[in-house]
Amino acid sequence: MAVKIFIATDRLDSVLEKLSTKIDLLIPASLKDDKSAPTGFVPFVPGTAPAFDRQTTTPLKKALLPQVETLLRFEYHKDPQGSPKSSVTVDDQRQVRPTLVFGARPCDVKALTTLDRVFSNGPYVDPYYVERRKNTLFATLVCRQNDAKCFCTSVGGGPADMEGSHLRIVPVDGGYVVEALSPEAQTLLENLADAPDSARDAQAGQIVEEALKRRVGELDTKGSPEAFRKRFDQTDYWFQMINQCLGCGVCTYVCPTCYCFTITDEVENLKGERLRSWDSCMFYHYTLEASGHNPRPTKLERYRNRVGHKFSYIPERYEGLLGCCGCGRCIRSCPVSIDIRQVVGHLKENTSE
Amino acid sequence: MNNNPYLPELATVQEIITETGNIRTLRVTLDNKQRMEQFDFRPGQVGQLSVFGTGESTFVINSPPTRKDYLQFSVMKTGEVTQRIHQLNTGDQIGLRAPLGNGFGFEDMKGHDILFVGGGIGMAPLRTLLLYMIDNRSDYGDITVIYGARSPKDLCFTYEFQEWRDGGINLILTVDAEFPGWKERVGFVPTVLSEVAPSAKNRIAITCGPPIMIKFVLFGLKELGYEDPQIITTLEKRMKCGIGICGRCNAGSKYVCLDGPVFSYDQIRSMGGEL
């Protein structure tokens, strides 16, 4: 029997507070004390106003892949005899706290299927990601705010897609109907709030039904891997597509499926840490080699690689999986209005020629 | 390896050999004796050397799996990590994540004649396979090595050339210009290749060196009748994770760290992407 509750809008804060005693909560909220500021996922503290009314500016990925995280710590030990010999100890101890993301969107959760394939399915398994993934639950909003930049149904998702989610949140008149989709989620809902009345339950049902039917975006990605390869050497074309790019990298920063990272050491005196941080394939230094050679020296190669990675290389490598969840953030955030749908659309035209 | 592929094993520098003005060879052993005894790898597989506090870089294990007293890495001083590696002393502890990458398909090379074409530090990845073949000499036919550098001072592994010759290797050495006392060949590697002209019949060619050398060696091999699948090389890219996750070293949908670094020339042609 599915467990469902109704949370009235004016009770939301107290319900979340109660929930946060059972599990750490991340909610979408303004990133500054200003309602018009960019939004992102932040740890819940009582009084935080959730931003459920729009997609967050920054994606959910940092819940599983923090912008910076410690991979390991090391410490050098001086030889007591004073000879220059140095020894070192290294540890990779880490702790993960069970977390519930309350108010994720289907596109953000869908994006995790790409990350899962890369980080969890080998041949090498990334323990930092996997441990966090196992300990993170998702309460996902049925999306009613898709705009002209969204194209989730074009890439296999949808505004009511609950794949990978543990709870479904349906915004209804006066509040939210929250339904458990997994046993562990049922436990979380116990003693939080009453069941919805039949009118609200029916309204939630209608909203879900409508959202399941809604098509968001008209992009056709079939055959994109082969079409991309055909287009690879048309440098004039790629230059035309990327000419205005400033190389700011915001598309990768806001992208829920962009996961590329760098590893650097930070050290002070004898102690230090090895850190993993988000990186961006849109930067010159990303592929710059010590010899001075750079396989992707201009924005043309870098943009082509970004498009290729999402619509050709990931599908080729990972059984047809796309490296895009259709959230539209890269389009919305681009300061010079580069729209990835244009290039992907052209790929389709290219195959039909 | 342990269950955290990012966590290096501790290793100790046992010996340092100065090869040239900017290339040093490190012989290291894993501190965990049992791991060292069990350590197994394929010729051509690589390791990530860590100097904690500076970072990691990828180098081929250039000793062969048939000689496991130590693991050998040859390092050219180029960037931050390699500068730091050049400051290491014997007895210093470093980190090692290995073996990584694919290695050479040496099983399929059995029964073939072999041609190695190396330039400068590019001899390092060839050395591991060369020594493996010397240690299994009867499995292979003629083995010819063309190895060149700018000057005699820029050749690596000079101290074991005699051992290679004694091991049944047809070793042809060349330098770019005449030098006092130099008795071997003079000329660029691709030129020497076309002079020596080893027959392409039943032969695998393995080449590694500076990109410009590889480019002309490829021309030369094609002229001699070598087909793409007969030509093997190793690729290099900037790498971080070394395990096919961080996304950096791709050429098309292949990761050089995981799917490489060894590729045949037909594989390189078909994978696309930027090199």
Contacts between the chains, C-beta under 8 A, distances in Angstrom:
chain1	res1	chain2	res2	distance
A	71	B	6	5.0
A	71	B	7	7.9
A	72	B	6	6.9
A	72	B	7	5.9
A	74	B	52	4.1
A	74	B	53	7.2
A	76	B	52	7.3
A	76	B	53	7.6
A	83	B	91	8.0
A	84	B	89	5.9
A	85	B	89	7.3
A	85	B	91	4.3
A	85	B	92	6.7
A	86	B	92	5.6
A	86	B	93	6.6
A	87	B	93	5.0
A	88	B	10	6.9
A	88	B	52	5.5
A	88	B	93	4.9
A	88	B	95	7.8
A	90	B	7	6.9
A	90	B	8	6.9
A	90	B	10	6.9
A	90	B	52	6.9
A	90	B	95	6.8
A	92	B	4	5.3
A	92	B	6	7.3
A	92	B	7	4.8
A	118	B	245	6.0
A	119	B	245	6.4
A	123	B	243	7.7
A	123	B	244	7.0
A	123	B	258	7.1
A	124	B	5	4.7
A	124	B	243	3.8
A	124	B	244	6.4
A	124	B	245	6.5
A	124	B	258	7.8
A	125	B	3	8.0
A	125	B	5	7.4
A	126	B	5	7.5
A	126	B	6	7.8
A	126	B	245	5.9
A	127	B	3	6.5
A	127	B	4	5.2
A	127	B	5	8.0
A	128	B	6	7.8
A	229	B	252	8.0
A	229	B	272	5.8
A	232	B	272	5.8
A	259	B	247	6.7
A	260	B	246	6.0
A	260	B	247	3.5
A	260	B	248	6.5
A	261	B	240	7.2
A	261	B	241	7.7
A	261	B	246	5.2
A	261	B	247	7.5
A	262	B	240	5.6
A	262	B	246	7.2
A	262	B	248	7.8
A	263	B	6	7.7
A	263	B	55	7.2
A	263	B	56	6.9
A	263	B	240	4.7
A	263	B	241	6.8
A	263	B	246	7.2
A	264	B	55	6.5
A	265	B	52	6.6
A	265	B	53	5.2
A	265	B	54	5.9
A	265	B	55	5.1
A	267	B	52	7.5
A	267	B	53	3.6
A	267	B	54	8.0
A	272	B	52	6.6
A	272	B	53	5.0
A	274	B	6	7.7
A	274	B	52	7.4
A	276	B	6	7.9
A	279	B	246	7.7
A	279	B	248	7.6
A	281	B	247	6.9
A	281	B	248	7.9
A	286	B	238	7.8
A	286	B	248	6.5
A	287	B	237	7.2
A	287	B	238	5.5
A	287	B	248	6.6
A	287	B	274	8.0
A	288	B	238	6.6
A	289	B	236	7.2
A	289	B	237	7.2
A	289	B	238	5.0
A	290	B	78	4.2
A	290	B	79	3.2
A	290	B	80	7.9
A	290	B	82	7.0
A	290	B	238	7.8
A	291	B	78	6.2
A	293	B	211	7.1
A	295	B	237	6.8
A	295	B	251	7.5
A	295	B	274	4.1
A	295	B	275	5.8
A	296	B	274	5.3
A	301	B	274	5.4
A	305	B	250	7.5
A	305	B	273	7.5
A	305	B	274	7.0
A	308	B	252	7.5
A	308	B	273	7.5
A	309	B	247	7.3
A	309	B	250	7.3
A	312	B	252	7.9
A	312	B	253	7.0
A	313	B	250	6.4
A	313	B	252	6.2
A	313	B	253	3.9
A	313	B	273	7.8
A	314	B	253	7.7
A	316	B	252	7.8
A	316	B	253	4.1
A	317	B	253	4.7
